[in-house]
């Protein structure tokens, strides 16, 4: 695989990875170019931080806190990620090696006070922060999109055509709670 093809593949996969559906949230943001699919909203998922949905199917990538047996966060691998295969009767399934290493996986770096910097393996231009909030003493993921700091609930990646290795990613939308207003918002990003 040549460098340009690999770079485009990585960029496309990160977009798919980091940015997933917002269907159940703010439909207004999707109304300009919505997916033809109707995505389920994940419910009753232990320790879920956020999820990603994308075309071309309704399978959903779940990102959850990775606790050790002693109940403390695994500092070397604070986030575990896997599929809920809604297209296959809602079966839970680990990412494949390729999905984990080139598309949907997350890399982490430990910061101060049990804070972690997270980046999707496929799109490193969007740093995320995993930290415990004072308000509920639970871990949440935060990102800044369009100068707005958001507590991430879901990401949607809109794909129109392309191939497995080079999907045509139109945009990604992040939905969550805007920190300054404490209101649910959806922010769209064009990924380049």
N, C-alpha and C positions, 0 to 999 in steps of 0.2 A: 504494500500500500504506500503510495507516494505521500510526501509531507503535506501537500495541499489537500489531497483527499482526506487524509487523517485529520487535519485541522478542521476542515468543514464538517466531517463526521462528528468530531468531538464537540464542536460548537452546536451543531444540531441536536446532539444527544443531551447536552446540558440544558438546552432550551426545553427539550422535552422533559428532562429530569427536574429541573428547578422550577419549572413553571407549569402548573397544572390547574385543573378546572375550578371555576368559580361559579359553576352553573347554579348551585343551590343558594348562592348569595345574591350578588348584585347583577341581575340580568341586564340591566341597562348598559353596562359596559360591554357585554357580549352582543348586544342587539345589532351592532354594526356589521358583524361578521360571525354569527354564532355557529357552533358546531351543529351538525344535523343529529348528533347523538343526544340521548337523555341520560345523564349521569346520575347514579345513585349517590347518596350522601353516606359516607361511612359512619356507623353508629356503634357505640359500646366497644370501642377499641382501647385496650389498656395502654395508658401512658402515651397516647397519640399526641404529637406536637402539631403536625400538619399533614396534608396529603396533596398529591399531584394527580391530575387527570389530564388526558390529552387525546386528541384524535390519533389513531383511527378506531379505537375501541373503548369500552367502558371499564376496562381493568384499571385499578387505582393503586398508585404507589403510596404506601403508608410510611411515615417517618415518626418513630416513637423513641422515648427515653430508653436507654439501655442500662437497666439497673443490674447490679451484681446480686448474688445470693444474700449478701449482708444488707441489702436495701439501699446501698449507696450507688451513685452514678459511676459507671465504668469510665474513668477519666481518659483511658487510652482509646476508647471507642464509645463515645457518649450517645450516639444515635444508631438505632438499628432500623433498617429499612427492608421492606418486603412488599409483595403484591397481595392485594385482594383481587382475585380473578373473578370479577362479577360475571364476565362472559362465560365462565366455567363453574357455575353454581356457587359463586362466592368463596371458592377455595383459597386458602392462604398458601402462598408459595414464595420461597426465597428468590431474590434476583439471581439470574444466571451470572456466570463469571464476566461475560462481556457487558451485561447490563450494569453490574456493580463497578467494573473498572473503567468503562468508557461512556456510560450514559447516566444512570440514575443514582450512582453511589455518591457518598458524601465523605469528604476529607475533613478532619477536625484538628484544631490546634488549641491547646489549653492556654487560657489567659489568666487573669487575676480573679480571685474570689469565686472560684468554681464557674467561671465564665468561659465559653468556648467559641472560637471562630470556626464557622462551617463554610465550606465551599462545595458546590457540585463538581464532580469530576469532569463533566462535560461543559461547564460554563463558569469559569473562575472569576468572571467580572462582577459577580453578584455576591458579595460577602454577606453572610448571615451570622447572627450572634445568638447563641444559646445561653440563657441565664435564668436564674431564679428571681422572680419578682417579689418585692416586699409585700404587695397587696394580698397575694394568696399563697406565698411560699412554695410555688410550683414553678417548674421550668417551662419556658416559652421560647419561641424563636422570633427574632426581630430582624427586619431588613429595612433599608431606606430605598424607596422608589419614587422618582419624580419629586425629590426633596421632602418626602413624607415618610416618617418613621412608622412602621406597621408591625403589629404583632401578627405574625402569619398564621392563617387558618387553612388556606388552600391556595394552590397554584394551578392555573389552567394553561396549557400550551396548545395553540391552534396550529394545526398542520394541514396543508393542502397539497397532497401529492408528494412527489419525490420518491425516494427509495428508502429501504431499511438503513443503508449507510449514510444517505444524504437526504433526509426528509426536508420538505419545503416548509420551514417554520415561519408562519406569518407574524405571530406575536405571542407574548406570554402575559398573563394577568395574575396579579397577586391580590388576594382578598384577605382582609383581616381587620383588626381594630387599629385605627389611627391613634397614636399615643396622645397627640395634642388635643384632640376633640373627644376621644373615647367613643367614636362612632365607627360602624362598619363601613369600609370603603373598598373599592376595587381600583387598582392602578394598572394600566396597560404599559407594557414595555415592548419596543421593537428590538429584536435581537440581531446584532450584526457581528 
